[in-house]
Amino acid sequence: MTERAVKNGADGALLGGDRRALARAITLVESTKPADREKAESLLAAVLPHAGRAIRLGISGAPGAGKSTFIEAFGTYLTGQGHKVAVLAVDPSSRRSGGSILGDKTRMEKLARDPNAFIRPSPAGTTLGGVARRTREAMLLAEAAGFDVVIVETVGVGQSETAASEMVDLFVLLLAPGGGDDLQGIKRGVMELADLALVTKSDGDLKAAATRAAADYRNALRLMRPKYPGLPPEVMQISSVEGSGIAEAWAAMKGLHDKLIKHGHLKRLRQEQARRWFWSELQTVLSEQILGSERLGKEAKKLEAAVVAGTSLPYTAARALFRHILAA
């Protein structure tokens, strides 16, 4: 499928910013059917020149930190400033149906009705890292559709919920004020990934606790090496309910993004992300090819059984399977 075919065909609506066309395109790339996979790859190749111009934000935080409430207030502020905002919200998945459990559209009703916003809840499935299998492709499609701010909301936060930081420009960590033991709620590894930390619920009875929490986090972050020399992460207070701190948080994100561009960090970051994406996809394709081959699949099951039985080491079994692949 050529770029001209995309522009002139039904997918021209995608490049024109049609939200329904974008939703259909994401459904296509999320499909596991071989026929759909081929169409999806052609579509992505065609729209790739139109992607890459958005600010990519990862929003993470522990359950109860107010991720959806913040994103609705933040997204509404951005659309009011003339931006087009796409939210790729990754929900926990049902083990039985594989579908999303929470459904972010029901938690961001105002933003979902905004014509300059697009919200796509996707089930995490068995994918680790707090993101869905095809989140990267969905980001490219949203950018091609003209959305200039793409937000990835992760399932949660933890040592395993960090994959979003490997596909966005800025990783924003939301922190809720607690009962004096705030620092224990977030792992050091996640804190080190943060480009910006926002203490939520800084209003009402929790305002004083939020101020104390912000001070604690500032002190903790000073002890950690910043991701970029000379650009330590800020800690800010916000109230999604009152709308306070939202404009300041966006100004901080935009300012940091501009600095990443100026110093060449963003270019190197995206190149490294593309490199990791390639190796991740290579592993997935190899697994699919092995399981899709009757001969290799049978051999893989036999070696797997030996590992489960404790008669073979995983490394030894993997090497044995690789020799079978080379001999094919």
PyMOL commands that set and color helices and strands:
alter all, ss='L'
color gray80, all
select helices_A, chain A and resi 3-8+12-15+19-30+34-50+67-80+104-106+109-112+135-144+163-166+182-185+188-191+204-222+246-262+265-292+294-309+314-327
alter helices_A, ss='H'
color red, helices_A
select strands_A, chain A and resi 55-61+85-91+117-123+149-153+170-175+196-199+234-237
alter strands_A, ss='S'
color yellow, strands_A
deselect
rebuild
show_as cartoon
